Amino acid sequence: NVRNRALKQSARLVTQSILSNGTEGLDMASAVRQWRCLRHLTAVGVAVVTSNGFGVAELFDYRNQDASAVDGITGGMYGIRLDNMVSGINAFEALAGAKLHSNTTGRKQRERYRYVCVVLASQILTLLDAFIFPDNLDSSKAASQLHGLALVRSTEPRLGKSQGPLLASLVRLSLILLAYLEPSSVRFLQACSRLRCFLHWTLEIIRESVALGGYSVAFHELNAPLDRLVLAIVLQCHRALSRCSVVLVEMESSPWDKYFSDSESRQKSHRRLFRAVLELREIVFAAYRGRNEVLRAAL
């Protein structure tokens, strides 16, 4: 649609400017200003979802999980389904659908904010995809391969350094999607693929810090925030794999018309589910290979 084309065009200009040091696309000052706005927006988004009870630690609270086979608002199977929203569900629609009233407090209120936070995380990550993974990027060039890492390793100074680099914020938002999206959906598969890339970048930054400081011990002050995120990624992947197993059992033990409009839709969901499982497996393997010290120390 028109909005997606405009976003990709803007991202293309910013990318060209950054890769060419301002000789193509926008002038360098304008490109940097646009990226700083996006970085600030991401930091604000992470602050919002965290303050509403969806920080990395809170995602492991089993009491925040919805045990229903079908999501009451989006119709997702063991998770929130955003794929059927052609124009993109917005936060207002999610809030209205969740029937959030001012007189609800505590856990019930946080449960209803779950939809808003999932939508917010999905929209921020989708917005940044156009800039971090632009269509015009030539993966054969060394500069292009380092493009995404160079963008996400910066820190948002206006909100302090408590959130760490932008990459840490992107991982936090990705973990929300991993915890609450429908496992057989397109968005869940995209979240898994995106998180796999973020993990590789995280491990690369950790390797650089280890080489610079000479400390490879887990949770050293140089790498403690990123080490904790690596651990959270592995644990959430194990939980996601468990949910995928539950969905697979439900799909194969039920007639296709119980959850799907036709058998072809069921087959597509089935294939997406297995592809997501493969992505999750690769994420766990990469964490074990790249930062086994953390897993040995914590598990």
Backbone bond lengths (Angstrom), bond angles and torsions (degrees), N, CA, C in turn:
res aa  C-N    CA-C-N  psi(-1)  N-CA   C-N-CA  omega(-1)  CA-C   N-CA-C  phi
1 N - - - 1.453 - - 1.524 110.27 -
2 V 1.336 115.28 178.70 1.460 121.25 -173.78 1.521 111.19 -63.35
3 R 1.332 117.10 -41.42 1.466 119.68 -177.82 1.524 112.00 -65.44
4 N 1.326 116.58 -39.45 1.459 119.67 178.58 1.525 111.69 -66.09
5 R 1.331 116.51 -39.35 1.462 119.99 178.22 1.518 110.84 -64.64
6 A 1.338 116.55 -41.25 1.463 120.30 179.40 1.528 110.91 -64.79
7 L 1.341 115.61 -39.96 1.464 119.80 178.87 1.523 110.62 -64.21
8 K 1.328 117.14 -45.67 1.461 120.24 -178.92 1.527 111.43 -66.29
9 Q 1.339 116.46 -35.48 1.454 119.18 177.45 1.517 111.12 -65.68
10 S 1.324 116.86 -43.10 1.462 121.09 177.15 1.516 110.82 -62.28
11 A 1.343 116.40 -44.22 1.464 120.57 179.30 1.523 111.07 -63.17
12 R 1.334 116.77 -37.51 1.465 120.59 -179.76 1.530 110.68 -63.83
13 L 1.316 117.20 -41.75 1.460 121.15 179.58 1.525 111.28 -65.61
14 V 1.337 115.95 -42.92 1.467 120.25 179.13 1.522 110.17 -64.35
15 T 1.328 116.91 -44.03 1.465 121.24 -179.20 1.521 111.39 -63.14
16 Q 1.329 116.60 -45.11 1.458 120.28 179.11 1.523 111.02 -60.17
17 S 1.335 116.46 -40.57 1.458 120.37 -179.78 1.525 111.57 -64.77
18 I 1.346 116.50 -43.15 1.467 120.45 -177.89 1.522 111.14 -68.59
19 L 1.338 116.77 -43.31 1.458 120.07 -177.56 1.527 112.80 -71.39
20 S 1.331 116.62 -29.06 1.465 120.60 -178.57 1.517 112.73 -100.32
21 N 1.333 116.02 6.42 1.470 121.00 -179.72 1.530 111.87 59.09
22 G 1.332 114.80 37.90 1.462 120.09 173.91 1.506 116.22 89.95
23 T 1.338 118.25 1.33 1.466 119.89 -179.20 1.525 112.15 -84.54
24 E 1.329 118.74 -17.17 1.466 123.00 177.91 1.519 108.72 -130.38
25 G 1.342 114.80 160.26 1.457 119.15 179.69 1.515 112.09 69.64
26 L 1.313 117.23 -137.07 1.455 122.29 177.61 1.518 110.71 -75.38
27 D 1.336 115.09 163.62 1.450 117.28 169.47 1.520 108.57 -69.68
28 M 1.320 116.86 154.84 1.457 121.61 -171.14 1.526 111.89 -60.26
29 A 1.312 117.75 -38.72 1.464 121.04 -178.25 1.530 110.96 -63.08
30 S 1.326 116.90 -42.30 1.468 120.52 179.86 1.517 111.39 -68.09
31 A 1.345 116.78 -39.84 1.462 120.23 179.15 1.518 111.14 -63.87
32 V 1.328 116.73 -43.99 1.461 120.58 179.25 1.522 110.39 -64.48
33 R 1.330 116.54 -39.59 1.467 119.92 -180.00 1.530 110.94 -63.71
34 Q 1.337 117.55 -41.58 1.466 120.14 178.43 1.527 110.93 -63.67
35 W 1.333 116.18 -43.92 1.458 118.37 -178.25 1.523 111.39 -66.53
36 R 1.328 118.15 -36.58 1.456 120.82 177.80 1.521 111.46 -64.20
37 C 1.334 116.84 -36.00 1.472 119.85 176.40 1.522 110.85 -63.33
38 L 1.330 116.77 -42.72 1.467 120.77 178.87 1.523 110.75 -66.43
39 R 1.323 116.26 -39.56 1.461 120.20 178.45 1.522 111.00 -63.99
40 H 1.325 116.12 -40.10 1.466 120.69 177.84 1.529 110.59 -66.18
41 L 1.331 116.93 -42.33 1.468 121.27 178.22 1.520 110.55 -60.05
42 T 1.319 117.53 -41.61 1.466 121.31 179.11 1.518 111.11 -62.95
43 A 1.337 116.53 -44.38 1.461 120.46 179.74 1.520 111.33 -62.33
44 V 1.335 116.78 -40.21 1.468 120.42 177.41 1.520 110.53 -65.05
45 G 1.350 116.66 -41.91 1.463 120.54 179.35 1.516 112.15 -61.10
46 V 1.331 117.18 -42.74 1.467 121.03 178.05 1.527 110.17 -63.66
47 A 1.331 116.68 -40.09 1.462 119.93 178.64 1.524 110.98 -62.92
48 V 1.334 117.29 -38.41 1.462 121.59 -179.69 1.526 111.25 -65.47
49 V 1.334 117.06 -50.36 1.467 119.44 -177.05 1.527 111.04 -67.45
50 T 1.338 116.97 -33.85 1.463 119.95 178.99 1.514 111.18 -68.78
51 S 1.328 116.65 -42.60 1.465 120.26 -178.95 1.519 112.19 -67.99
52 N 1.334 117.05 -19.91 1.463 120.91 178.54 1.524 112.61 -95.26
53 G 1.343 116.47 14.38 1.453 119.73 172.53 1.505 115.78 93.36
54 F 1.353 117.67 22.28 1.454 120.02 -178.43 1.529 110.98 -126.07
55 G 1.334 115.21 40.71 1.455 119.98 171.86 1.510 110.65 -73.45
56 V 1.317 116.63 175.73 1.473 121.12 -176.38 1.523 111.24 -58.98
57 A 1.335 117.52 -42.86 1.466 120.34 -178.32 1.525 111.52 -68.83
58 E 1.355 117.21 -40.20 1.469 120.41 -177.25 1.525 112.30 -66.31
59 L 1.326 117.70 -24.21 1.459 120.19 179.85 1.526 112.43 -64.49
60 F 1.342 116.79 -18.99 1.462 120.26 -179.76 1.522 112.91 -90.48
61 D 1.324 117.40 2.01 1.459 121.25 177.61 1.527 108.29 -79.42
62 Y 1.318 116.28 109.73 1.464 120.12 -177.05 1.530 112.91 -63.31
63 R 1.326 115.97 -20.97 1.458 118.71 179.29 1.525 112.21 -70.71
64 N 1.330 117.32 -14.67 1.462 121.26 177.87 1.522 112.20 -87.94
65 Q 1.316 117.47 -3.92 1.456 121.40 -178.54 1.529 110.76 -85.55
66 D 1.329 115.35 144.30 1.459 121.31 176.30 1.526 108.25 -94.04
67 A 1.325 116.00 117.41 1.468 120.49 -175.69 1.530 112.80 -84.09
68 S 1.340 118.40 -2.95 1.456 120.89 -177.48 1.522 110.95 -68.47
69 A 1.336 115.85 143.07 1.461 120.34 178.49 1.521 111.30 -68.51
70 V 1.323 116.80 -32.40 1.465 121.83 179.92 1.521 109.05 -123.34
71 D 1.333 116.50 127.09 1.463 120.83 178.93 1.521 109.35 -65.59
72 G 1.336 115.44 132.48 1.451 120.67 -173.01 1.513 115.29 -67.54
73 I 1.331 118.43 -22.45 1.461 121.39 -175.92 1.526 111.93 -104.45
74 T 1.338 117.34 -48.45 1.467 120.36 -174.32 1.523 113.18 -97.23
75 G 1.335 117.51 -12.41 1.461 120.16 -179.41 1.506 114.27 78.18
76 G 1.331 117.47 12.84 1.453 121.14 179.80 1.520 112.14 -70.72
77 M 1.321 116.03 153.62 1.453 122.48 -178.51 1.531 108.90 -93.29
78 Y 1.319 116.43 106.79 1.465 123.29 -176.32 1.537 111.93 57.17
79 G 1.315 115.95 40.16 1.453 120.28 177.73 1.513 111.71 166.03
80 I 1.325 115.59 173.37 1.463 121.75 -179.43 1.519 109.33 -81.31
81 R 1.321 116.38 131.26 1.462 121.70 -179.75 1.529 109.18 -105.76
82 L 1.335 115.52 119.12 1.464 120.49 177.08 1.521 111.81 -108.44
83 D 1.331 118.56 -8.77 1.462 121.99 -173.74 1.522 113.24 -64.19
84 N 1.330 117.13 -30.67 1.460 119.03 -174.31 1.516 112.68 -84.40
85 M 1.347 116.64 3.21 1.453 120.20 177.22 1.528 107.26 -91.66
86 V 1.341 116.68 96.43 1.458 120.66 -171.25 1.521 111.69 -61.11
87 S 1.339 116.94 -46.44 1.459 120.07 -177.40 1.516 112.20 -91.24
88 G 1.326 117.75 0.93 1.460 120.84 179.32 1.511 111.60 92.31
89 I 1.301 116.59 115.44 1.456 120.35 177.70 1.520 108.68 -67.74
90 N 1.325 117.90 138.56 1.457 119.38 178.96 1.520 110.27 -106.52
91 A 1.322 115.37 170.48 1.463 120.19 -173.91 1.521 111.59 -63.31
92 F 1.328 117.57 -34.58 1.459 119.71 -179.66 1.527 110.85 -64.74
93 E 1.347 116.83 -42.90 1.460 120.32 178.70 1.521 111.40 -63.59
94 A 1.326 115.81 -40.91 1.466 119.43 179.18 1.521 110.51 -64.87
95 L 1.334 115.80 -39.93 1.460 119.92 180.00 1.524 110.98 -66.02
96 A 1.341 116.23 -41.26 1.454 119.75 178.77 1.523 111.06 -67.29
97 G 1.324 115.97 -39.85 1.462 119.87 179.62 1.509 112.38 -65.67
98 A 1.324 116.32 -33.24 1.459 120.16 -179.25 1.521 112.00 -77.96
99 K 1.360 117.16 -9.49 1.469 121.83 177.53 1.526 110.82 53.74
100 L 1.330 113.76 53.39 1.456 120.07 -177.96 1.520 109.56 -82.52
101 H 1.311 117.77 119.97 1.449 122.81 179.79 1.521 109.76 -109.08
102 S 1.305 115.38 153.55 1.466 120.07 -176.76 1.517 112.48 -68.91
103 N 1.321 117.51 -19.68 1.464 118.84 -177.67 1.525 113.13 -88.50
104 T 1.350 117.75 2.71 1.460 119.73 175.98 1.514 109.17 -91.59
105 T 1.302 116.60 140.15 1.459 120.27 -176.61 1.519 109.87 -135.64
106 G 1.332 114.58 171.16 1.457 121.26 172.71 1.500 114.27 62.89
107 R 1.335 116.07 -139.39 1.456 122.37 -172.66 1.520 112.34 -63.31
108 K 1.318 117.22 -36.04 1.454 119.90 -178.91 1.516 111.14 -64.55
109 Q 1.323 116.06 -40.26 1.461 120.57 178.30 1.522 111.13 -65.69
110 R 1.339 117.49 -43.97 1.453 121.01 179.83 1.524 111.13 -63.56
111 E 1.325 116.07 -36.09 1.462 119.92 178.55 1.526 110.85 -62.65
112 R 1.328 116.89 -38.17 1.457 119.79 -179.48 1.523 112.19 -77.00
113 Y 1.316 117.24 -26.23 1.451 120.06 174.69 1.528 111.71 -73.79
114 R 1.315 116.29 -10.49 1.465 120.53 -178.66 1.526 111.20 -56.27
115 Y 1.321 117.92 -42.16 1.459 121.23 -179.45 1.529 111.34 -63.34
116 V 1.334 115.73 -44.50 1.461 119.82 -178.99 1.519 110.52 -62.90
117 C 1.332 116.79 -43.55 1.465 120.88 -177.69 1.525 111.27 -68.14
118 V 1.314 117.90 -37.72 1.469 120.66 177.87 1.527 110.17 -64.99
119 V 1.333 116.32 -44.05 1.466 120.34 178.61 1.523 110.25 -62.96
120 L 1.330 117.10 -44.33 1.458 121.13 179.73 1.525 111.08 -61.02
121 A 1.329 117.39 -46.24 1.465 121.08 178.98 1.526 110.99 -61.34
122 S 1.328 116.68 -42.72 1.460 121.00 -179.04 1.521 111.13 -64.64
123 Q 1.332 116.86 -42.59 1.461 119.82 -177.68 1.524 111.82 -68.22
124 I 1.331 117.40 -40.59 1.467 119.96 179.29 1.524 110.69 -63.74
125 L 1.329 116.60 -45.13 1.464 120.12 -179.38 1.528 111.50 -66.29
126 T 1.323 117.41 -39.11 1.459 120.96 177.54 1.521 111.03 -64.63
127 L 1.324 116.29 -39.40 1.461 120.91 178.04 1.525 111.05 -62.76
128 L 1.328 116.70 -45.00 1.458 120.53 -177.40 1.527 112.53 -74.55
129 D 1.330 117.53 -22.14 1.470 120.60 178.34 1.523 111.20 -54.75
130 A 1.334 116.00 -40.71 1.460 120.21 -177.06 1.520 111.99 -63.57
131 F 1.338 117.07 -26.23 1.459 121.14 -178.71 1.527 111.90 -94.30
132 I 1.332 116.45 -39.40 1.468 120.05 -177.37 1.523 111.26 -79.14
133 F 1.345 116.56 -36.14 1.474 121.70 179.88 1.531 109.58 -122.40
134 P 1.329 119.01 62.66 1.475 121.01 -175.82 1.524 112.10 -67.64
135 D 1.337 115.61 151.60 1.463 120.98 -178.40 1.525 112.25 -66.04
136 N 1.330 117.13 -29.03 1.464 120.21 -174.63 1.521 113.13 -87.99
137 L 1.329 116.95 8.94 1.467 120.10 -177.70 1.524 109.73 -78.40
138 D 1.322 116.40 128.59 1.461 121.94 177.33 1.528 108.52 -92.22
139 S 1.316 116.22 104.01 1.467 120.99 -174.13 1.527 112.87 -66.84
140 S 1.336 117.72 -13.20 1.464 120.34 -179.42 1.520 112.08 -78.37
141 K 1.327 118.04 -16.26 1.460 121.94 -178.53 1.521 110.38 -91.11
142 A 1.322 115.96 139.54 1.467 120.67 -178.65 1.521 111.40 -62.51
143 A 1.335 116.74 -38.95 1.467 120.27 -179.91 1.523 110.93 -63.44
144 S 1.317 116.51 -36.50 1.460 120.45 179.60 1.526 111.33 -68.82
145 Q 1.333 115.69 -36.95 1.458 119.73 -179.32 1.531 111.45 -65.84
146 L 1.333 116.27 -30.89 1.460 120.46 -179.49 1.522 112.62 -91.11
147 H 1.334 116.50 -4.12 1.461 120.43 -175.16 1.526 112.17 -58.45
148 G 1.338 116.44 -53.92 1.463 120.04 -176.98 1.515 112.20 -61.98
149 L 1.316 116.90 -44.99 1.466 120.60 -179.79 1.522 111.41 -61.35
150 A 1.330 116.77 -39.54 1.469 120.32 179.34 1.524 111.25 -63.55
151 L 1.325 116.86 -35.28 1.464 120.09 -179.45 1.516 112.43 -72.52
152 V 1.322 117.12 -41.46 1.469 120.20 -169.79 1.520 113.94 -88.95
153 R 1.326 118.86 -5.72 1.456 119.30 -178.69 1.528 112.31 -88.17
154 S 1.328 117.35 -6.85 1.461 120.50 -179.87 1.534 110.66 -77.21
155 T 1.331 115.64 161.41 1.466 122.61 -177.68 1.518 109.45 -115.41
156 E 1.321 117.44 144.22 1.461 122.30 177.32 1.529 109.26 -83.58
157 P 1.343 119.20 104.08 1.470 120.95 -173.33 1.520 114.08 -73.28
158 R 1.347 117.14 -24.22 1.465 118.98 -174.85 1.523 113.08 -71.79
159 L 1.345 116.37 -18.01 1.466 119.54 178.17 1.519 111.26 -110.32
160 G 1.329 116.25 17.02 1.458 119.01 -178.02 1.515 110.78 80.22
161 K 1.307 116.47 179.65 1.465 121.31 -175.72 1.523 112.61 -105.20
162 S 1.334 117.32 11.13 1.464 119.43 -175.68 1.523 112.64 -64.34
163 Q 1.343 117.45 -30.19 1.462 120.02 -179.62 1.518 112.25 -80.45
164 G 1.324 117.44 -15.57 1.452 120.00 -177.80 1.518 111.04 80.23
165 P 1.334 117.86 -163.01 1.470 120.66 179.97 1.519 111.28 -66.19
166 L 1.323 115.23 163.37 1.463 120.74 178.80 1.519 110.87 -55.66
167 L 1.313 117.19 -35.38 1.463 120.93 179.63 1.526 111.57 -56.12
168 A 1.332 117.23 -39.86 1.461 120.26 179.18 1.532 110.96 -63.91
169 S 1.326 116.85 -38.21 1.466 120.32 177.56 1.520 111.07 -65.91
170 L 1.319 116.79 -39.67 1.465 120.69 179.35 1.523 111.05 -65.81
171 V 1.328 116.97 -36.87 1.466 120.21 176.87 1.523 109.91 -65.58
172 R 1.320 117.28 -42.77 1.468 120.53 179.92 1.527 111.20 -60.29
173 L 1.328 117.05 -43.70 1.464 120.37 178.61 1.532 110.64 -66.59
174 S 1.319 116.90 -37.78 1.468 120.23 179.42 1.522 111.70 -65.35
175 L 1.321 117.22 -35.88 1.464 120.55 179.39 1.526 111.33 -66.03
176 I 1.339 117.14 -31.88 1.467 120.40 175.92 1.526 109.97 -62.88
177 L 1.325 116.58 -44.72 1.469 120.12 179.21 1.522 110.53 -65.70
178 L 1.314 116.81 -39.06 1.457 120.55 179.89 1.528 111.05 -63.78
179 A 1.322 116.26 -32.97 1.461 120.71 -176.12 1.529 113.13 -80.84
180 Y 1.342 118.28 -27.87 1.460 118.89 -168.27 1.523 115.88 -125.11
181 L 1.330 119.16 -13.02 1.461 118.99 -179.85 1.524 111.44 -77.21
182 E 1.313 115.46 157.72 1.462 122.04 176.29 1.527 109.44 -63.77
183 P 1.343 119.09 122.57 1.474 120.97 -173.59 1.521 115.38 -60.89
184 S 1.325 118.34 -26.01 1.463 120.12 -177.65 1.524 112.43 -97.35
185 S 1.325 117.77 14.22 1.460 120.90 -175.21 1.523 111.93 -92.97
186 V 1.326 115.30 163.73 1.463 121.44 177.02 1.519 110.41 -64.03
187 R 1.333 117.30 -42.39 1.463 121.36 -177.75 1.537 111.22 -63.93
188 F 1.315 116.85 -36.78 1.467 119.89 179.01 1.526 110.18 -66.23
189 L 1.321 116.90 -43.44 1.462 120.77 178.20 1.526 110.51 -61.94
190 Q 1.323 116.62 -42.34 1.462 120.38 177.08 1.524 110.99 -62.53
191 A 1.324 116.36 -40.26 1.469 120.45 179.55 1.523 111.05 -63.19
192 C 1.328 117.10 -39.08 1.465 121.08 178.70 1.525 110.87 -65.10
193 S 1.335 116.72 -45.65 1.462 120.51 -179.72 1.527 110.83 -63.82
194 R 1.315 116.03 -41.41 1.459 120.76 179.85 1.525 110.93 -65.20
195 L 1.331 116.44 -42.96 1.458 120.68 -179.47 1.526 111.22 -65.22
196 R 1.302 116.98 -34.45 1.462 120.48 177.53 1.528 110.61 -60.20
197 C 1.319 116.56 -43.20 1.460 120.81 177.36 1.525 110.97 -65.88
198 F 1.341 116.75 -43.71 1.464 120.10 179.29 1.528 111.53 -60.63
199 L 1.330 116.83 -37.38 1.461 119.77 178.56 1.526 110.95 -64.19
200 H 1.323 117.46 -43.41 1.465 120.10 179.01 1.524 110.77 -60.49
201 W 1.312 117.47 -40.15 1.464 120.36 177.82 1.530 110.76 -67.11
202 T 1.329 116.11 -39.69 1.462 119.85 177.71 1.520 111.11 -60.58
203 L 1.315 116.22 -44.67 1.466 120.59 178.91 1.526 111.23 -64.64
204 E 1.323 116.90 -34.34 1.461 120.23 178.40 1.530 110.78 -66.40
205 I 1.323 117.36 -42.53 1.463 120.41 178.09 1.528 110.30 -65.17
206 I 1.318 117.16 -39.64 1.466 120.37 177.72 1.524 110.39 -63.13
207 R 1.331 117.35 -42.85 1.464 120.54 178.63 1.529 111.18 -60.70
208 E 1.313 116.47 -39.98 1.459 119.98 178.41 1.526 110.66 -64.79
209 S 1.326 117.39 -41.22 1.465 121.07 179.39 1.527 111.13 -66.07
210 V 1.322 116.40 -39.84 1.467 120.46 178.54 1.523 110.41 -63.80
211 A 1.340 115.82 -43.36 1.461 119.61 179.25 1.526 111.47 -65.26
212 L 1.320 116.42 -35.33 1.465 120.57 -178.33 1.527 111.75 -75.97
213 G 1.335 116.77 -43.56 1.455 120.14 -176.02 1.512 114.85 -93.14
214 G 1.328 116.59 -18.03 1.455 119.38 179.74 1.512 114.54 77.42
215 Y 1.343 116.98 15.52 1.468 120.84 -179.25 1.529 108.64 -118.27
216 S 1.318 117.12 117.90 1.463 121.15 177.83 1.522 112.20 -105.50
217 V 1.340 116.91 -1.99 1.454 120.36 -178.45 1.533 109.89 -63.16
218 A 1.323 116.24 143.72 1.462 121.38 -178.25 1.519 111.12 -67.70
219 F 1.324 115.06 143.20 1.464 124.24 175.42 1.538 112.57 61.79
220 H 1.325 116.19 26.75 1.459 119.20 170.89 1.527 108.30 -66.41
221 E 1.322 117.67 153.69 1.458 120.90 -173.18 1.531 112.47 -58.20
222 L 1.325 117.74 -27.08 1.459 120.01 178.74 1.532 112.26 -67.72
223 N 1.332 115.83 -34.49 1.465 120.31 -172.85 1.523 114.09 -121.10
224 A 1.315 118.15 3.15 1.469 120.66 -172.63 1.531 113.29 -54.04
225 P 1.345 120.30 -47.37 1.477 118.88 -179.62 1.525 113.15 -60.08
226 L 1.334 116.84 -42.91 1.461 119.71 -179.91 1.523 111.25 -73.01
227 D 1.328 117.78 -35.34 1.463 120.14 176.13 1.528 111.16 -61.24
228 R 1.321 115.57 -40.40 1.474 118.79 178.57 1.527 111.01 -64.68
229 L 1.321 116.87 -35.52 1.463 119.80 177.81 1.528 111.16 -69.22
230 V 1.340 116.90 -38.16 1.474 119.55 176.06 1.527 110.40 -60.34
231 L 1.318 115.91 -42.97 1.462 119.98 177.99 1.529 110.88 -63.32
232 A 1.331 116.72 -43.56 1.467 120.74 179.38 1.525 110.95 -62.80
233 I 1.328 117.26 -38.47 1.463 120.82 178.67 1.531 110.69 -61.34
234 V 1.327 116.66 -46.23 1.473 120.43 -179.01 1.528 110.45 -62.77
235 L 1.328 116.84 -45.51 1.458 120.20 -178.56 1.535 111.54 -65.13
236 Q 1.332 117.12 -41.11 1.461 119.28 178.47 1.519 111.48 -68.29
237 C 1.327 116.99 -32.89 1.468 119.09 176.46 1.523 111.21 -64.93
238 H 1.332 116.67 -39.51 1.464 119.70 177.15 1.528 110.46 -63.11
239 R 1.329 117.23 -41.00 1.467 120.02 177.70 1.522 110.82 -66.93
240 A 1.329 116.49 -39.79 1.456 119.94 178.98 1.527 111.16 -64.58
241 L 1.324 116.84 -39.63 1.463 120.11 176.70 1.524 111.12 -62.84
242 S 1.329 116.27 -36.49 1.466 119.81 176.78 1.527 110.66 -64.46
243 R 1.340 116.90 -42.02 1.465 119.98 178.06 1.519 110.94 -65.48
244 C 1.330 117.03 -39.03 1.467 120.21 177.14 1.522 110.90 -60.20
245 S 1.327 116.13 -38.91 1.462 120.45 178.45 1.520 111.10 -63.55
246 V 1.323 116.43 -43.00 1.467 120.75 178.99 1.524 110.62 -62.56
247 V 1.338 116.39 -43.89 1.464 120.60 179.82 1.525 110.82 -63.91
248 L 1.333 116.76 -41.89 1.463 120.12 -179.65 1.526 111.32 -62.63
249 V 1.321 116.50 -43.55 1.468 120.20 178.14 1.527 110.12 -61.57
250 E 1.328 116.34 -42.87 1.469 120.08 -178.99 1.523 111.02 -65.43
251 M 1.333 116.92 -40.69 1.465 120.37 -179.50 1.524 111.67 -65.77
252 E 1.319 116.37 -41.64 1.464 119.27 -174.51 1.527 113.17 -82.04
253 S 1.320 116.70 -15.39 1.463 119.68 179.67 1.523 112.64 -101.86
254 S 1.328 117.47 1.71 1.469 121.32 -177.53 1.522 110.09 -121.77
255 P 1.327 117.96 150.37 1.466 120.01 174.49 1.530 110.02 -64.15
256 W 1.334 117.42 148.73 1.463 120.77 -173.01 1.523 112.80 -60.93
257 D 1.336 117.43 -30.46 1.466 119.18 -176.01 1.526 113.14 -79.88
258 K 1.320 117.88 1.24 1.462 119.81 177.24 1.527 110.95 -73.87
259 Y 1.324 116.68 -36.02 1.463 120.91 -177.31 1.527 113.78 -122.11
260 F 1.351 118.23 -12.73 1.456 120.31 -172.71 1.519 110.66 -128.24
261 S 1.334 114.69 155.08 1.463 119.97 -179.34 1.523 112.18 -77.55
262 D 1.325 116.85 -26.58 1.467 120.85 177.57 1.525 109.11 -154.83
263 S 1.314 116.25 168.07 1.466 120.79 -176.35 1.529 111.95 -68.18
264 E 1.334 117.35 -28.81 1.464 120.01 178.77 1.530 111.20 -65.42
265 S 1.329 116.42 -40.03 1.459 120.29 177.13 1.521 110.65 -62.12
266 R 1.328 115.96 -38.72 1.457 119.89 177.87 1.527 110.80 -63.60
267 Q 1.330 117.27 -42.27 1.459 121.13 -179.75 1.526 111.37 -64.82
268 K 1.328 117.06 -40.03 1.461 120.42 178.34 1.526 110.92 -64.30
269 S 1.325 115.95 -42.96 1.458 119.70 177.96 1.518 110.89 -63.59
270 H 1.310 115.54 -38.18 1.470 121.65 178.86 1.529 110.21 -61.40
271 R 1.331 116.56 -45.95 1.467 120.49 -179.82 1.529 111.31 -66.60
272 R 1.330 116.37 -41.78 1.465 119.21 178.49 1.517 111.56 -62.22
273 L 1.317 116.12 -37.78 1.451 120.50 179.85 1.530 111.04 -61.97
274 F 1.326 116.43 -44.68 1.466 119.55 179.81 1.524 111.48 -68.47
275 R 1.326 117.35 -35.82 1.462 119.84 176.80 1.529 110.77 -65.47
276 A 1.330 116.50 -38.56 1.466 120.21 177.52 1.521 110.74 -64.98
277 V 1.330 116.64 -39.50 1.472 120.69 178.03 1.534 110.18 -61.10
278 L 1.331 117.23 -42.02 1.463 120.44 178.76 1.531 110.70 -64.01
279 E 1.325 117.13 -40.51 1.470 120.48 177.93 1.531 110.31 -63.08
280 L 1.323 116.85 -45.04 1.462 120.63 179.54 1.525 111.05 -62.18
281 R 1.317 115.97 -40.55 1.465 119.67 178.08 1.522 110.90 -61.11
282 E 1.321 117.09 -44.00 1.462 121.00 179.87 1.524 111.66 -64.85
283 I 1.331 117.27 -35.14 1.466 120.76 177.57 1.525 110.12 -63.17
284 V 1.328 116.01 -47.15 1.471 120.09 -180.00 1.519 110.62 -63.12
285 F 1.333 118.03 -43.77 1.460 121.34 178.74 1.525 111.06 -61.24
286 A 1.338 116.55 -42.36 1.471 120.31 -179.16 1.524 110.82 -63.94
287 A 1.333 116.95 -38.81 1.471 120.46 178.38 1.524 110.88 -65.83
288 Y 1.326 117.29 -41.58 1.465 121.02 178.96 1.522 110.86 -65.52
289 R 1.329 116.50 -40.25 1.462 119.38 -179.42 1.525 111.89 -73.45
290 G 1.331 116.47 -38.24 1.451 119.74 -172.18 1.514 115.94 -89.55
291 R 1.334 117.61 -26.72 1.471 119.19 -177.13 1.519 109.63 -147.50
292 N 1.321 116.16 55.53 1.457 121.38 -177.02 1.528 112.07 -65.19
293 E 1.357 116.70 -23.85 1.468 119.69 179.27 1.514 111.86 -59.00
294 V 1.337 115.34 -38.81 1.470 119.94 -179.21 1.516 111.04 -65.38
295 L 1.320 116.20 -43.61 1.463 120.24 -176.06 1.530 111.12 -71.02
296 R 1.325 116.78 -36.72 1.465 119.22 177.11 1.531 110.89 -66.74
297 A 1.324 116.24 -36.02 1.466 119.26 -177.38 1.521 112.49 -76.89
298 A 1.322 117.50 -27.51 1.467 119.61 -172.06 1.516 114.31 -105.45
299 L 1.320 117.80 -21.98 1.465 119.65 -173.07 1.519 110.96 -109.15
